[in-house]
């Protein structure tokens, strides 16, 4: 079916409006108009493709990356409701620029790009054949990287970079990455290594630890009882900075291993209102950064994008791809994120999926 879609949608912030015209192509897309289980709310069909406005580019989406936060938004895990009458999910993706708006050089047409923030404060993300973003959010994709790799960079990579460098450089420091087997954790460990830090990672199981050791990670420890002692064994001088995925669950361990004047960057928590032991943090003169990727400063996002591209150009393999799904199977793709059967990222292939 064809769904005309020219209304102004407003959520927490004003969204870009895509005015209906008769000269735009129709595209296939996946969307939901209510929140709930993936198989109950997702629709796949045709609608008018967006056209770039001033300062924007449109790209044909070759791969669309799924992040856990997008699955939670679709399910309304946080109880915030749906911000738009229709949502095309996914903030990360990669493809080829096919149109530009006013003020953007036409030389960008044909450029391979990866994007970030496509569905941040906007209704339409990358789970479609075409996507529009601000020109700065469409980052040139290195020739050595596939579209699938590019589609996995945005939220994990930019979050990881901000978590590692929120307090400045890490050269010569010891950085601990909690959740080192996850997408953000793997990016954070690699970026911290590149930044000159000594890196220790914490994972949930021996199998995850073995996997990281196979790819050359040193200082891998398994969480659980006695984790602080195991961390101290690989970082005997204490930890200068911690990248934290489960603030509530891990805070006691983090305090035990944190060096004086150390810092913690947390981007997620296992409980919404964790108990925070203030005096041990005060006595350590600790700094805590609470970091939400949608609202990082624009310059921080661009610095992260440059760092991620530099890593790819220097031979970094990026993140492993666990499963690939066609657009018609987006519900199954979301379920694969909710109940993973293997480690790695899940991507949706909306249309042309062969790399150029």
Rosetta silent file (secondary structure, phi, psi, omega in degrees, C-alpha in Angstrom):
SEQUENCE: XXXXXXXXXXXXXXXXXXXXXXXXXXXXXXXXXXXXXXXXXXXXXXXXXXXXXXXXXXXXXXXXXXXXXXXXXXXXXXXXXXXXXXXXXXXXXXXXXXXXXXXXXXXXXXXXXXXXXXXXXXXXXXXXXXXXXXXXXXXXXXXXXXXXXXXXXXXXXXXXXXXXXXXXXXXXXXXXXXXXXXXXXXXXXXXXXXXXXXXXXXXXXXXXXXXXXXXXXXXXXXXXXXXXXXXXXXXXXXXXXXXXXXXXXXXXXXXXXXXXXXXXXXXXXXXXXXXXXXXXXXXXXXXXXXXXXXXXXXXXXXXXXXXXXXXXXXXXXXXXXXXXXXXXXXXXXXXXXXXXXXXXXXXXXXXXXXXX
SCORE:     score description
SCORE:     0.000 S_00000001
   1 L     0.000  155.733  177.156    0.000    0.000    0.000 S_00000001
   2 E  -105.130  129.813 -176.163    1.033    3.595   -0.487 S_00000001
   3 E  -115.486  100.422  175.305    0.863    5.824    2.577 S_00000001
   4 L   -58.048  139.697 -171.490    0.813    9.598    1.903 S_00000001
   5 L  -150.010   81.113 -177.291    2.814   11.222    4.640 S_00000001
   6 L  -121.235   11.099 -176.110    3.135   14.979    4.617 S_00000001
   7 L   -74.956  157.224  172.687    2.083   15.972    8.104 S_00000001
   8 L   -83.154  122.303 -179.842    4.217   17.958   10.508 S_00000001
   9 L  -107.372  133.096 -178.676    5.291   15.614   13.319 S_00000001
  10 E  -128.485  130.142  176.074    6.395   17.033   16.619 S_00000001
  11 L  -120.395 -131.918  179.637    7.983   15.202   19.530 S_00000001
  12 L   -67.190  -30.116  174.299   10.365   16.463   22.177 S_00000001
  13 L  -134.774  158.798 -179.893   11.930   18.658   19.528 S_00000001
  14 E   -63.233  137.640  179.785   10.675   19.784   16.154 S_00000001
  15 L   -98.925  157.196  172.833   11.332   17.232   13.438 S_00000001
  16 L   -62.189  138.069  179.428   12.302   17.833    9.847 S_00000001
  17 L  -102.093  133.997  178.800    9.213   17.997    7.651 S_00000001
  18 L  -107.703   95.419 -175.764    9.183   16.185    4.335 S_00000001
  19 L   -67.081  141.397  178.875    6.602   18.002    2.176 S_00000001
  20 L   -70.459  134.017  170.811    4.683   15.856   -0.256 S_00000001
  21 L  -138.391  167.709 -177.629    5.467   16.417   -3.909 S_00000001
  22 L   -93.178   -5.315 -174.777    4.664   14.415   -6.999 S_00000001
  23 L  -100.816    4.936  179.843    8.246   14.198   -8.281 S_00000001
  24 L   -93.160  150.263  178.454    9.706   12.098   -5.493 S_00000001
  25 L   -73.599  159.305  170.611   10.106    8.339   -5.770 S_00000001
  26 E   -88.113  143.376  179.439    8.141    5.904   -3.711 S_00000001
  27 E  -127.574  158.447  169.875   10.187    3.797   -1.320 S_00000001
  28 E   -89.608  142.122 -178.069    9.703    0.642    0.701 S_00000001
  29 E  -151.108  162.272  171.854   10.017    1.124    4.417 S_00000001
  30 E  -115.081  137.290 -178.148    9.308   -0.530    7.760 S_00000001
  31 E  -150.718  166.848  169.564    7.462    1.429   10.423 S_00000001
  32 E  -134.792  148.749 -179.928    5.311    1.218   13.525 S_00000001
  33 L  -116.918   -1.490  170.700    2.427    3.437   14.612 S_00000001
  34 L  -148.930  159.119 -177.879    2.065    1.981   18.087 S_00000001
  35 L   -95.192  152.372 -179.833    4.522    0.412   20.489 S_00000001
  36 L   155.476 -164.152  178.720    4.650   -3.222   21.486 S_00000001
  37 L   -59.399  143.328 -173.234    6.029   -6.619   20.400 S_00000001
  38 H   -54.348  -45.567 -175.874    7.823   -6.486   17.063 S_00000001
  39 H   -70.920  -16.279 -179.772    5.513   -8.940   15.264 S_00000001
  40 H   -92.434  -26.776 -170.922    2.439   -7.042   16.424 S_00000001
  41 H  -111.514  -22.204 -176.456    3.396   -3.484   15.556 S_00000001
  42 E   -73.162  139.230  170.359    5.732   -3.522   12.540 S_00000001
  43 E  -124.457  145.000  174.828    4.352   -2.755    9.092 S_00000001
  44 E  -126.995  127.410 -178.530    6.290   -2.974    5.837 S_00000001
  45 E  -169.047 -156.777 -178.807    5.009   -1.211    2.754 S_00000001
  46 E  -110.693  147.240  173.550    5.417    1.741    0.416 S_00000001
  47 E  -155.892  166.146  179.222    5.409    5.442    1.154 S_00000001
  48 E   -64.459  134.451  178.688    6.747    8.586   -0.436 S_00000001
  49 L   -73.560  148.227  178.722   10.513    8.850   -0.102 S_00000001
  50 L   -72.170  154.263  174.230   11.878   11.904    1.741 S_00000001
  51 L  -116.910  136.331 -176.930   13.550   14.749   -0.102 S_00000001
  52 L   -67.046  138.051  173.671   16.511   16.563    1.475 S_00000001
  53 L   -93.787 -170.511  179.740   15.935   20.052    2.762 S_00000001
  54 L   -55.884  131.800  177.819   18.530   22.801    3.235 S_00000001
  55 L    76.423    9.993 -176.778   21.754   21.413    4.673 S_00000001
  56 E  -116.748  162.297  171.646   20.636   17.802    4.260 S_00000001
  57 E  -128.791  153.645  170.870   21.536   14.815    2.118 S_00000001
  58 E  -113.883  140.981  175.632   19.551   11.780    1.116 S_00000001
  59 E  -131.368  147.434  172.116   21.171    8.395    0.718 S_00000001
  60 E   -76.505  121.721 -171.558   20.003    5.066   -0.635 S_00000001
  61 E   -81.840  118.046  174.749   20.238    2.744    2.352 S_00000001
  62 E   -91.484  -30.594  179.474   22.302   -0.391    1.758 S_00000001
  63 E  -150.913  140.765 -178.855   22.372   -1.486    5.404 S_00000001
  64 E  -123.565  120.731 -177.820   20.513   -0.412    8.539 S_00000001
  65 E   -88.919  144.533  178.726   21.996   -1.180   11.959 S_00000001
  66 E  -109.995  132.931  176.373   19.889   -2.090   14.998 S_00000001
  67 L  -115.164  152.771 -179.109   20.840   -1.007   18.504 S_00000001
  68 H   -54.744  -36.841 -179.929   19.325   -2.244   21.787 S_00000001
  69 H   -61.503  -32.904 -179.923   17.933    1.213   22.545 S_00000001
  70 H   -72.449  -34.106  173.933   15.862    1.156   19.353 S_00000001
  71 H   -65.019  -40.560  179.595   14.352   -2.177   20.292 S_00000001
  72 H   -68.846  -37.371  176.593   13.475   -0.712   23.701 S_00000001
  73 H   -63.114  -43.817  179.028   11.906    2.387   22.143 S_00000001
  74 H   -61.845  -37.151  179.916    9.729    0.201   19.905 S_00000001
  75 H   -84.432   -6.435 -175.234    8.677   -1.857   22.938 S_00000001
  76 L    58.340   43.186  179.653    8.222    1.291   25.106 S_00000001
  77 L   -59.151  -34.568 -175.532   10.532   -0.173   27.728 S_00000001
  78 L   -91.660   -0.971  176.620   11.072    3.254   29.298 S_00000001
  79 L    67.883   28.162 -177.262    7.373    4.165   29.352 S_00000001
  80 L   -97.199   -6.410  178.578    7.838    7.395   27.420 S_00000001
  81 L    79.809  175.422 -178.659    5.310    6.651   24.691 S_00000001
  82 L   -92.923  126.148 -172.456    5.592    7.091   20.956 S_00000001
  83 L   -83.474  -12.365 -177.689    6.708   10.624   19.965 S_00000001
  84 L  -137.003  154.522  177.454    5.378   10.583   16.393 S_00000001
  85 L   -60.549  -29.555  177.752    2.317    9.102   14.668 S_00000001
  86 L  -141.169  135.536  179.575    4.651    6.929   12.591 S_00000001
  87 E  -124.832  123.632  163.920    8.238    5.873   13.295 S_00000001
  88 E   -93.925  114.750 -170.453   10.708    4.366   10.849 S_00000001
  89 L   -79.709  175.161  171.242   13.271    3.039   13.329 S_00000001
  90 L    88.200  121.154  179.416   17.068    2.873   13.474 S_00000001
  91 L   -89.932  -20.630 -175.432   19.502    5.753   13.800 S_00000001
  92 E  -106.892  144.554  177.990   22.488    4.041   12.158 S_00000001
  93 E  -172.846  175.980  178.730   22.901    3.089    8.528 S_00000001
  94 E  -152.150  151.778 -179.690   25.100    3.235    5.457 S_00000001
  95 E   176.470 -149.017 -174.515   24.623    3.683    1.733 S_00000001
  96 E  -127.512  127.593  179.085   25.189    6.031   -1.189 S_00000001
  97 E   -63.429  129.886  179.779   24.174    9.699   -1.386 S_00000001
  98 E  -123.194   -7.374  178.291   21.704   10.198   -4.234 S_00000001
  99 E  -159.001  150.289  179.661   20.373   13.724   -3.575 S_00000001
 100 E  -131.971  152.340  177.065   21.416   16.866   -1.695 S_00000001
 101 L   -91.823  178.660  179.852   19.565   19.868   -0.348 S_00000001
 102 L   -57.407  134.862  178.075   20.264   23.561   -0.704 S_00000001
 103 L    89.426   -1.645  178.962   23.703   24.522    0.555 S_00000001
 104 L  -112.149  132.576 -177.040   25.231   21.067    0.133 S_00000001
 105 L   -61.401  133.689  176.201   27.728   20.435   -2.666 S_00000001
 106 H   -65.158  -14.135  177.702   26.409   18.271   -5.496 S_00000001
 107 H   -64.185  -16.322  179.630   29.836   16.607   -5.441 S_00000001
 108 H   -76.235  -16.592  178.574   28.530   14.515   -2.554 S_00000001
 109 L   -63.338  129.897 -176.512   26.160   12.649   -4.874 S_00000001
 110 L    93.757   -4.012 -178.013   27.542    9.139   -5.341 S_00000001
 111 L   -77.988  135.193  172.215   29.521    9.257   -2.081 S_00000001
 112 E   -77.107  130.580 -174.811   29.581    6.159    0.124 S_00000001
 113 E  -139.404  157.204  162.048   28.550    7.209    3.628 S_00000001
 114 E  -119.872  151.965 -174.521   27.643    5.962    7.089 S_00000001
 115 E  -125.762  161.524  172.108   25.279    7.969    9.226 S_00000001
 116 L  -135.142  152.752  173.963   24.453    8.617   12.859 S_00000001
 117 L    71.624   20.516 -176.260   21.413   10.120   14.539 S_00000001
 118 L   -62.579  -30.691 -178.727   19.000    9.460   11.682 S_00000001
 119 L  -118.958   29.094  173.240   16.125    8.842   14.117 S_00000001
 120 L   -91.796  113.749 -178.103   17.220   11.143   16.910 S_00000001
 121 L    59.241   28.093  176.016   14.414   13.682   17.430 S_00000001
 122 L  -141.419  153.138 -177.905   13.096   12.748   13.978 S_00000001
 123 L   -80.112  -26.174 -168.558   10.413   10.261   12.949 S_00000001
 124 E  -112.536  116.942  176.749   12.203    8.565   10.045 S_00000001
 125 L  -102.511 -149.291 -167.945   15.341    6.438   10.476 S_00000001
 126 L   -97.148    2.512  179.154   17.238    4.039    8.252 S_00000001
 127 L   -81.150   58.819 -176.067   14.852    1.057    8.068 S_00000001
 128 E  -160.980  169.756 -179.293   13.857    2.150    4.577 S_00000001
 129 L   -74.563  -23.915  177.717   15.240    2.334    1.062 S_00000001
 130 E  -134.655  150.800  178.503   16.039    6.054    1.473 S_00000001
 131 E  -145.717  143.838  177.531   16.946    8.209    4.466 S_00000001
 132 E  -114.100  133.579  174.866   17.562   11.940    4.954 S_00000001
 133 E  -140.929  165.071  170.493   20.002   13.349    7.511 S_00000001
 134 E   -59.858  147.089 -173.944   21.920   16.566    8.053 S_00000001
 135 H   -56.777  -38.239 -179.498   24.987   16.635    5.827 S_00000001
 136 H   -67.767  -20.629 -179.578   27.389   16.434    8.791 S_00000001
 137 H   -86.142   -5.083  173.702   25.637   13.261    9.964 S_00000001
 138 E  -104.085  102.477 -170.860   26.468   11.478    6.699 S_00000001
 139 E   -98.268  132.406  177.785   30.125   10.605    7.148 S_00000001
 140 E   -53.301  132.114 -179.099   32.297    9.407    4.242 S_00000001
 141 L   -92.202  122.097  179.982   32.736    5.639    4.536 S_00000001
 142 L   -54.864  145.667 -177.075   36.346    4.495    4.072 S_00000001
 143 L   -60.916  -24.317 -178.451   36.888    2.398    0.976 S_00000001
 144 L   -79.751  -10.248 -174.321   38.130   -0.468    3.132 S_00000001
 145 L  -104.711  143.493  177.261   34.839   -0.725    5.048 S_00000001
 146 L   -82.383  163.462  174.886   31.629   -2.448    3.946 S_00000001
 147 H   -61.247  -38.503 -179.768   28.204   -0.868    4.159 S_00000001
 148 H   -62.174  -41.512  176.071   27.298   -3.400    6.833 S_00000001
 149 H   -63.490  -43.765  179.646   30.262   -2.291    8.932 S_00000001
 150 H   -60.420  -35.733 -178.430   29.350    1.339    8.385 S_00000001
 151 L   -69.877  -11.391 -178.430   25.785    0.683    9.513 S_00000001
 152 L  -101.930   -0.262 -170.701   27.079   -0.511   12.899 S_00000001
 153 L   -83.011  -37.469 -162.914   29.273    2.485   13.762 S_00000001
 154 H   -53.875  -79.703 -175.786   26.949    5.274   14.830 S_00000001
 155 H   -63.659  -49.395 -179.411   25.516    4.738   18.306 S_00000001
 156 H   -62.690  -46.058 -174.737   28.084    2.190   19.559 S_00000001
 157 H   -69.369  -43.841 -178.705   31.128    3.968   18.148 S_00000001
 158 H   -71.342  -37.788  174.580   30.183    7.520   19.063 S_00000001
 159 H   -61.340  -45.618 -179.428   29.027    6.450   22.530 S_00000001
 160 H   -60.948  -45.740 -178.434   32.280    4.564   23.053 S_00000001
 161 H   -61.757  -44.765 -179.702   34.434    7.490   21.949 S_00000001
 162 H   -64.648  -40.283  179.813   32.607    9.924   24.216 S_00000001
 163 H   -64.330  -37.493 -179.317   32.796    7.509   27.150 S_00000001
 164 H   -73.013  -41.944 -167.888   36.546    7.077   26.731 S_00000001
 165 H  -111.104   11.759 -179.134   37.436   10.727   26.126 S_00000001
 166 L   -56.849  -34.045 -179.244   34.763   12.729   28.000 S_00000001
 167 L   -97.747    8.951 -179.752   37.379   13.759   30.553 S_00000001
 168 L   113.276 -168.071 -176.996   40.194   14.315   28.083 S_00000001
 169 L   -65.849  156.665 -177.930   43.048   12.216   26.749 S_00000001
 170 L  -120.559    9.522 -178.690   43.868    8.790   28.164 S_00000001
 171 L   -58.619  128.731  179.462   47.493    8.344   27.065 S_00000001
 172 L    80.676   -2.636 -179.553   49.446    6.605   29.807 S_00000001
 173 L   -97.138  165.068  174.234   46.309    5.974   31.877 S_00000001
 174 E  -101.981  122.475 -178.987   44.600    2.713   32.790 S_00000001
 175 E  -113.351  129.787  175.659   41.074    2.407   31.355 S_00000001
 176 E  -105.344  128.950  178.415   38.626   -0.262   32.484 S_00000001
 177 E  -111.027  107.791  173.622   35.800   -1.208   30.092 S_00000001
 178 E   -79.768  136.945 -176.201   32.835   -2.888   31.766 S_00000001
 179 L    75.987   41.609 -173.222   30.820   -4.944   29.273 S_00000001
 180 L   -68.567  -11.853  179.022   33.817   -5.401   27.013 S_00000001
 181 L   -89.015  -11.458 -179.961   32.116   -8.033   24.843 S_00000001
 182 L   -82.391  174.970 -176.126   29.327   -5.691   23.729 S_00000001
 183 H   -63.535  -48.666  178.465   29.371   -3.306   20.782 S_00000001
 184 H   -63.800  -42.126 -178.792   30.117   -0.173   22.824 S_00000001
 185 H   -61.192  -43.271 -179.738   32.629   -2.084   24.933 S_00000001
 186 H   -66.311  -42.381  176.979   34.562   -3.391   21.951 S_00000001
 187 H   -63.247  -42.537 -177.907   34.675    0.032   20.344 S_00000001
 188 H   -62.621  -44.108  179.733   35.710    1.633   23.637 S_00000001
 189 H   -61.498  -42.838 -178.613   38.552   -0.824   24.201 S_00000001
 190 H   -67.288  -43.509 -178.917   39.897   -0.294   20.683 S_00000001
 191 H   -67.184  -36.442  177.403   39.635    3.501   20.856 S_00000001
 192 H   -66.229  -40.971  174.054   41.278    3.570   24.289 S_00000001
 193 H   -56.824  -47.691 -179.135   44.155    1.430   22.962 S_00000001
 194 H   -63.729  -28.328  179.250   44.547    3.847   20.054 S_00000001
 195 L   -81.667    2.181  175.931   44.520    6.717   22.534 S_00000001
 196 L    91.024   15.079 -179.493   47.545    5.292   24.315 S_00000001
 197 L   -90.055  158.154  164.681   45.817    3.785   27.359 S_00000001
 198 E   -86.680  125.519 -169.763   46.433    0.515   29.139 S_00000001
 199 E  -117.200  132.200  169.458   43.101   -1.258   28.794 S_00000001
 200 E  -119.245  141.330 -179.943   41.387   -3.890   30.934 S_00000001
 201 E  -123.045  147.176  177.529   37.984   -5.302   29.973 S_00000001
 202 E  -116.544  131.416  179.590   35.335   -7.044   32.045 S_00000001
 203 E  -127.400  172.986 -173.389   32.981   -9.614   30.496 S_00000001
 204 L   -91.514  -17.307 -173.628   30.228  -11.871   31.822 S_00000001
 205 L  -146.001  160.443  176.482   31.557  -15.320   30.948 S_00000001
 206 H   -64.343  -34.048  179.470   34.714  -17.312   30.310 S_00000001
 207 H   -65.156  -39.641  176.019   33.603  -17.912   26.715 S_00000001
 208 H   -65.787  -39.487  178.646   33.446  -14.147   26.120 S_00000001
 209 H   -62.760  -43.321  179.065   36.851  -13.766   27.753 S_00000001
 210 H   -62.723  -39.282 -179.805   38.313  -16.475   25.530 S_00000001
 211 H   -62.931  -43.707  179.877   36.837  -14.794   22.445 S_00000001
 212 H   -67.987  -37.367  178.427   38.432  -11.450   23.293 S_00000001
 213 H   -64.429  -33.674  179.697   41.779  -13.072   24.051 S_00000001
 214 H   -64.082  -30.497  179.887   41.680  -14.744   20.636 S_00000001
 215 L   -95.793   12.531  170.628   41.516  -11.325   18.947 S_00000001
 216 L    98.942    4.456  178.558   44.397  -10.018   21.029 S_00000001
 217 L   -71.086  132.439  175.341   42.700   -8.324   23.994 S_00000001
 218 L  -104.993  161.484  176.090   44.871   -8.374   27.112 S_00000001
 219 L    66.122   38.558  179.138   43.702   -7.900   30.661 S_00000001
 220 E   -91.989  128.870  177.545   40.313   -9.595   30.232 S_00000001
 221 E  -128.687  157.479 -179.323   38.544  -10.569   33.457 S_00000001
 222 E   -99.390  137.579 -178.874   35.179  -12.163   34.195 S_00000001
 223 L   -71.293  178.977 -179.761   32.619  -10.329   36.343 S_00000001
 224 L   108.902 -169.146 -177.971   30.984  -11.728   39.451 S_00000001
 225 L   -57.125  131.877 -179.856   32.236  -12.456   42.946 S_00000001
 226 L    83.557    8.724 -177.512   35.887  -11.497   43.320 S_00000001
 227 H   -61.840  -38.866 -178.612   35.898   -9.294   40.210 S_00000001
 228 H   -59.816  -42.087  179.357   37.628   -6.421   42.031 S_00000001
 229 H   -65.710  -38.837  178.955   40.538   -8.663   42.978 S_00000001
 230 H   -67.752  -36.124  177.113   40.837   -9.955   39.411 S_00000001
 231 H   -67.126  -43.537 -179.739   40.830   -6.400   38.073 S_00000001
 232 H   -63.004  -27.936  178.520   43.472   -5.350   40.583 S_00000001
 233 H   -68.043  -32.304  179.393   45.628   -8.256   39.418 S_00000001
 234 H   -97.192  -12.668  177.531   45.723   -6.853   35.863 S_00000001
 235 L  -136.927   69.837 -171.700   45.699   -3.180   36.963 S_00000001
 236 L   -64.166  -21.091  179.328   47.650   -3.150   40.225 S_00000001
 237 L   -88.585    5.409 -175.617   47.975    0.634   40.354 S_00000001
 238 L    90.247  167.585 -175.961   44.232    1.160   40.211 S_00000001
 239 E  -106.425  129.597 -179.288   42.048    2.295   37.333 S_00000001
 240 E   -81.399  -32.086 -175.584   42.108    5.902   36.166 S_00000001
 241 E  -150.241  140.459 -177.837   38.939    5.810   34.088 S_00000001
 242 E  -124.580  133.177  170.704   36.012    3.389   33.726 S_00000001
 243 E   -99.408  118.710 -167.676   33.565    2.951   30.846 S_00000001
 244 E  -118.672  129.046 -179.683   30.409    1.606   32.493 S_00000001
 245 L  -103.454  -21.388 -177.754   27.432   -0.252   30.985 S_00000001
 246 L  -134.615   77.536 -169.713   25.644   -1.312   34.199 S_00000001
 247 H   -56.567  -45.767 -177.926   26.077    1.537   36.653 S_00000001
 248 H   -65.240  -48.418 -175.111   23.957    0.071   39.441 S_00000001
 249 H   -68.278  -34.003 -169.923   25.338   -3.459   39.346 S_00000001
 250 H  -103.666   -2.839 -171.202   28.985   -2.529   38.977 S_00000001
 251 H   -61.503  -40.674 -179.160   29.349    0.639   41.039 S_00000001
 252 H   -61.793  -43.122  176.854   30.686   -1.099   44.160 S_00000001
 253 H   -64.234  -42.677 -179.745   33.373   -2.865   42.113 S_00000001
 254 H   -58.636  -42.575 -179.837   34.178    0.355   40.255 S_00000001
 255 H   -65.701  -38.019 -179.298   34.731    2.203   43.527 S_00000001
 256 H   -61.664  -35.181 -173.452   36.957   -0.589   44.821 S_00000001
 257 H  -102.355   -6.992 -175.266   39.310   -0.387   41.827 S_00000001
 258 E   -71.991  130.456  176.611   39.132    3.345   41.022 S_00000001
 259 E   -74.310  158.588  174.925   42.381    5.244   41.570 S_00000001
 260 E   -55.167  139.660 -178.844   42.358    8.604   43.394 S_00000001
 261 E    66.894   19.260  178.712   41.062   11.377   41.127 S_00000001
 262 E   -79.157  177.688 -175.935   39.659    8.743   38.777 S_00000001
 263 E  -142.927  156.914  177.253   36.519    8.991   36.693 S_00000001
 264 E  -129.336  129.888  171.108   33.573    6.903   35.495 S_00000001
 265 E  -109.811  117.683  179.540   31.645    7.395   32.250 S_00000001
 266 E  -116.691  134.149 -179.992   28.309    5.587   32.294 S_00000001
 267 L  -117.265   -0.992  179.960   25.985    5.258   29.330 S_00000001
 268 L  -161.467  164.232  178.498   23.553    2.665   30.757 S_00000001
 269 L  -147.018  152.470  177.347   22.350    1.120   33.985 S_00000001
 270 L   -81.623  -25.629  177.142   20.700   -2.107   35.057 S_00000001
 271 L  -129.962  145.766 -173.786   18.371   -0.283   37.471 S_00000001
 272 L   -70.980  -31.139 -176.181   16.847    3.149   37.024 S_00000001
 273 L  -129.853   73.906 -178.670   17.559    4.392   40.562 S_00000001
 274 L   -71.363  155.922  173.727   20.720    2.757   41.863 S_00000001
 275 L   -79.787  129.032 -176.960   22.059    3.373   45.356 S_00000001
 276 L  -113.843  113.310  176.540   25.128    5.614   45.180 S_00000001
 277 L   -75.556   99.221 -169.801   27.645    5.460   48.076 S_00000001
 278 H   -68.058  -45.669 -171.857   28.617    9.108   48.118 S_00000001
 279 H   -62.912  -42.418  176.571   31.413    9.193   50.694 S_00000001
 280 H   -59.551  -34.820  177.382   33.707    6.638   49.003 S_00000001
 281 H   -70.761  -38.211  177.391   33.365    8.660   45.781 S_00000001
 282 H   -63.544  -46.696 -177.835   34.039   11.904   47.646 S_00000001
 283 H   -65.786  -26.565  176.547   37.127   10.482   49.341 S_00000001
 284 L   -84.541   -4.571 -175.426   38.393    9.279   45.964 S_00000001
 285 L    52.862   44.599 -173.322   37.750   12.753   44.495 S_00000001
 286 L   -82.736  154.468  173.478   35.969   10.896   41.701 S_00000001
 287 E  -118.309  134.830  177.670   34.209   12.347   38.667 S_00000001
 288 E  -120.443  128.533  176.430   31.151   10.667   37.134 S_00000001
 289 E  -107.624  124.732  172.969   29.936   11.424   33.619 S_00000001
 290 E  -101.514  119.238 -165.389   26.370   10.461   32.690 S_00000001
 291 L  -125.906  119.303  175.854   26.310   10.241   28.904 S_00000001
 292 L  -113.325  122.680 -166.818   23.354    9.965   26.530 S_00000001
 293 H   -63.942  -31.506 -179.149   24.354    9.620   22.885 S_00000001
 294 H   -61.510  -28.534 -170.602   21.474   11.630   21.380 S_00000001
 295 H  -115.147   21.105  170.976   22.605   14.733   23.232 S_00000001
 296 L   -61.876  150.280  174.518   26.378   14.673   22.949 S_00000001
 297 L   -57.787  141.555 -178.875   27.774   18.032   21.781 S_00000001
 298 H   -53.331  -39.271 -178.466   27.878   18.159   17.959 S_00000001
 299 H   -66.693  -31.752  177.642   31.642   18.654   17.971 S_00000001
 300 H   -67.517  -38.012  178.066   32.069   15.515   20.106 S_00000001
 301 H   -65.120  -41.562  179.880   30.087   13.477   17.585 S_00000001
 302 H   -68.995  -37.706  175.260   32.219   14.731   14.704 S_00000001
 303 H   -61.787  -40.877  178.491   35.439   14.030   16.623 S_00000001
 304 H   -64.159  -42.685  179.333   34.181   10.517   17.262 S_00000001
 305 H   -61.106  -42.733  177.706   33.322   10.015   13.597 S_00000001
 306 H   -61.921  -42.248 -178.723   36.821   11.108   12.580 S_00000001
 307 H   -66.566  -38.790  179.083   38.387    8.740   15.116 S_00000001
 308 H   -67.377  -41.811  177.106   36.273    5.802   13.962 S_00000001
 309 H   -63.735  -40.504  178.515   37.144    6.426   10.320 S_00000001
 310 H   -62.008  -38.797  178.489   40.827    6.675   11.201 S_00000001
 311 H   -64.598  -42.998  178.259   40.603    3.323   12.980 S_00000001
 312 H   -63.165  -42.861 -179.139   38.966    1.714    9.942 S_00000001
 313 H   -65.755  -25.392  179.089   41.557    3.215    7.619 S_00000001
 314 L   -89.740    6.654  173.955   44.303    1.797    9.854 S_00000001
 315 L   105.449    2.657  176.125   42.922   -1.709    9.518 S_00000001
 316 L   -61.488  135.983 -178.316   40.406   -2.048   12.354 S_00000001
 317 L   -79.768   -9.358 -177.362   37.875   -4.740   11.444 S_00000001
 318 L    76.185 -154.913 -176.132   34.986   -2.954   13.105 S_00000001
 319 L   -98.727  142.676  179.323   32.194   -4.894   14.781 S_00000001
 320 L   -67.474  142.402  175.799   31.258   -8.479   13.973 S_00000001
 321 E   -97.186  120.641 -179.133   27.974   -9.019   12.145 S_00000001
 322 E   -84.957  -46.986 -175.847   25.889  -11.749   13.770 S_00000001
 323 E  -148.036  151.860  178.221   22.830  -11.815   11.484 S_00000001
 324 E  -126.275  137.905 -178.516   21.426  -10.137    8.390 S_00000001
 325 E  -133.540  143.097  170.343   17.733   -9.773    7.562 S_00000001
 326 E   -70.720  164.116 -177.069   15.804   -8.387    4.580 S_00000001
 327 H   -57.333  -38.765 -178.957   13.468   -5.475    5.280 S_00000001
 328 H   -60.574  -20.391 -177.296   10.425   -7.746    5.193 S_00000001
 329 H  -108.276   33.164 -177.194   11.825   -9.631    8.197 S_00000001
 330 H   -63.964  -32.275  177.622   12.468   -6.623   10.416 S_00000001
 331 H   -62.176  -44.521  177.457   10.373   -8.116   13.227 S_00000001
 332 H   -63.595  -34.918  178.196   12.629  -11.184   13.285 S_00000001
 333 H   -63.642  -43.701  177.792   15.658   -8.852   13.242 S_00000001
 334 H   -64.601  -38.199  177.549   14.416   -7.036   16.350 S_00000001
 335 H   -64.890  -32.825  177.838   13.765  -10.365   18.046 S_00000001
 336 H   -67.688  -28.590  174.543   17.337  -11.389   17.254 S_00000001
 337 H   -75.530  -39.832 -179.773   18.536   -8.316   19.169 S_00000001
 338 H   -68.050  -37.706 -177.720   16.202   -9.055   22.080 S_00000001
 339 L  -131.064   73.884 -174.065   17.181  -12.735   22.253 S_00000001
 340 L   -66.495  139.647  176.395   20.600  -13.076   20.600 S_00000001
 341 L  -102.711  -10.182  179.019   21.749  -16.542   19.600 S_00000001
 342 L  -154.079  155.596 -179.752   25.287  -15.448   18.718 S_00000001
 343 L   -72.232  151.526  176.559   27.532  -12.456   19.483 S_00000001
 344 L   122.307  175.030 -177.067   27.656   -9.504   17.114 S_00000001
 345 E   -85.583  155.839  175.787   25.475   -6.872   15.506 S_00000001
 346 E  -112.603  132.165  179.782   22.207   -7.380   13.630 S_00000001
 347 E  -125.905  150.863  173.741   21.605   -5.500   10.376 S_00000001
 348 E  -110.152  138.680 -178.822   18.641   -5.059    8.062 S_00000001
 349 E  -110.430   97.743 -173.249   19.204   -4.808    4.314 S_00000001
 350 L   -71.267  -28.672 -175.941   16.475   -2.540    2.901 S_00000001
 351 L  -155.451 -117.341  178.440   17.439   -2.704   -0.754 S_00000001
 352 L   -64.596  121.035 -175.369   20.697   -2.856   -2.651 S_00000001
 353 L  -115.139   -0.445  179.331   23.086   -4.598   -0.272 S_00000001
 354 L   -81.877  135.700  177.954   26.173   -5.164   -2.438 S_00000001
 355 L   -68.881  147.957  175.901   29.128   -2.923   -1.632 S_00000001
 356 L   -88.903    0.000    0.000   30.356   -0.564   -4.335 S_00000001
